[in-house]
Amino acid sequence: MPVYDYLCPANGRTVEVVHDTAVTLRTWGEVCYLAQLQPGNTDPGAAVQRVFRSAPAVVTNESNQELRNLGFTKLVKREEGVYENVTAAHGESRYMVRGRKETVPHVHKKVGD
């Protein structure tokens, strides 16, 4: 089940709650019930808002060669419609150019069913 964050403006607290996507929580009491928390001094009928977190950033220290050895393809934009395949394997085009099929990386050779 998905994890949601709810902010209660009445007390300034943000609480993480796990519930079905069809469920909509509107009050502090509902949030506390699902999170198994005591409402404390806050009115259980106080309105809450669902807040969205930003996605975590993906940081990798792998070199282009290590990425290639792991089966990844890394394309770096060089100009409009042109990408450099910095992980190009032997026999692959170093540059992928829009409109030229022969320059597309050989993903089918790296990924099997």
N, C-alpha and C positions, 0 to 999 in steps of 0.2 A: 504494500500500500504506500501511497505517496506521503511525503512529509511536508507539512505546511507550517509557516510562522504566522502567528497572530499577535497584533499589537493592541494593547488596551490603552487608549489615550488617557483614561481616568487615573491610571497608576503608572503609566510609562513603561510597563513591562512587556516584553516580547516573549512568547512561549511557543515552543516547537510542539506540534501535535501531529499524530499519525491518524489518518482517517481516509475513508473511501472518497473517490472523486465526486460522487453524487451528494455528499454531505456538505451543507453550508452552515458554518458556525456564525452566530450573530452576537452572542453575549459572552461576557467574562465567565459566567457560570458554566456555560457549555464547554468553553475552552478548558477550564479547570477540571471539569468532570472527565473529559477525555485524556487530559494530561495527568490525571490523578494528583491534582494539587488542591490545597485549601485556598479558597478565594481571598482569605485574609480580610482586611478592612474594606476592600473594594466591593461595591454593590454587585451582586451576581448578575443583575440585569444590565450592567454597563455595556455599551456597544463596543465591539472589537472590529478590527480591520485586518484582512489578510494582507501580509506584506511579502514581497518577492525579493529573494536574494539574487545577487549577481552570480553568474556561473563562475566556478573556480577557474583560474587561469592555468593553462597547461604549459609547463616549462620543462624542457628536456635539454640535457647536456650532451646528447648523443651527436657524434660527428656524422657528416653526410654518408661516409663509408659504413658506419655502424648502422645507420638507418637503412641503407641499401641491403646490408647483410641480414637485417631483420625482416626484409620484404616490403619496406615502405618506399613510396615514391614521393620525393619532395620537389615541388615546382616553385621557382622564384620568378616573379614577373620582371621582365627586362624592358619591355615596351608594350604599347597597345597591341594585343593579340599575340604576343610572343612571350613564352615562358621557358626558362632554362631548367632542364631536368638535372639537378645537381646530384642525383642518385642514379644516373643512367648506367645501366649494365651494358656489358659488351654486346654490340649489335643494336642497341637502342639509339635513337636520335638524341643528341644533346639538347636540342631546342624543339619545343612543341609550338607549332605555328597554326593559328586559327585557319581552318579551311583546308589543311593538309593532313589527311588521315594517316599517312605514312610516318608522321612525326609523333603520333600519340604513343605514350609509354605502353609496353607490353605487359599490362596488368594481368592478363589471362595466363601468362607464363609464371606469375608469382603466386597467384591465388588459385587454389584448387577447390573442388567441391567436397 
